[in-house]
Amino acid sequence: MSAPSDPAAAAAHAPAPASASAASSSSGLTFKLHPLVIVNVSDHYTRVKAQAACSGDSSSSSGAAAGQPPRVFGCVIGVQRGRTVEIFNSFELVLDPSPEPSTAPSSRRSRSSGFMGGLMSACCGCDWADKKVFPDFYVLGWYSTGSDVQDTDMLIHKALMDVNESPVYLLLNPAINLSQKDLPVTIYESELHVIDGSPQLIFVRSNYTIETVEAERISVDHVAHLKPSDGGSAATQLAAHLTGIHSAIKMLNSRVRVIHQYLVAMQKGETPVDNSLLRQVSSLVRRLPAMESQKFQDDFLMEYNDTLLMTYLAMFTNCSSTMNELVEKINASYERPAARRGGRGAFM
């Protein structure tokens, strides 16, 4: 799955800032993104947003304006083998709250200096901690959340060049878009372009693919099937189950209605007779009485009894194993004191 790369044609009508993003990258690097990074960034954003909602401060410590969703920041780590960059994991950055954004350049510089100070201190500390667990991983870049690149992002990106001379920027869009089929994740690189006669660094989009290992596939599947732990978990699961059944029955009803309307129109002569379609409908209708026949009931009860028998056998085996472990523990507990007192051990 590759990241979307929409051309920034609108930027040609106005002077492009340093953080403007071009259509696509020309570096030739191949990016492989692991699902753990996406889960970590999403979890970081969810926790910060929930904490901000509980405290009544929507800006929290993310530097977002009042009424805007909070932004979170962190670093991505992984390995680079030749022209292939593989992002395995990420860690969060705890940044000091920035002042209110302003259009003045001095205010923007003070805001970015606060970002850079927190970024460098957190990055250096976490890099050494991760080196002990992941000795082959390096800081490849940083991540943030938002719908698009902001002006201050390039200043943060330049600050990270002291750690990695060519960092990557991973942007996660937390807004829900039901019509979008791709992942709301975009990876940017920085390239030096000449804009208005002066060289400037700008963000360019890079394509990526999702790379998974067996452990990640199991973990993602487990997270996808997690049940809520609150008191209404049973009711929530029942409601979701009933909703799925209702949707299936509703779809079946709509399709049966279409077939019925078509047959009525064919009977009235409004639609030409199609013998092939009539044979298919007849075959479909003949399947329904099979579920009420005696043979179906016998086969169903046989399969049901076999399943119960396997369940009972598994239960008996588990009980026998537990009883065996209990007997061994009792023998081990009473055997040694008796041997010291009379020279004989207890027997069970």
Protein Blocks (a to p, Z undefined) as FASTA:
>chain_A
ZZddddffklmmpccdfkbccfbdcklpacdddfklmmmmmmmmmmmmmmmmmnopanlm
nopaehiacddddddddddehjaccdfbdcdddddddddddfbfklmmmmmmmmmmmmmm
mmmmmmmmmmmmmmmbccfbdcdedjbdcfklmmmmmmmmmmpmbdcdddddfbdcfkbm
bdcbdcdddddddeehiacdddddddddddddfklmmmmmmmmmpccfbfklmmmmmmmm
mmmmmmmmmmmmmmmmmmmmmmmmmmnopaccdfklmmmmmmmmmmmmmmmmmklmmmmm
mmmmmmmmmmmmmmmmmmmmmmmmmmmmmmmmmmmmmmmmnopacdZZ
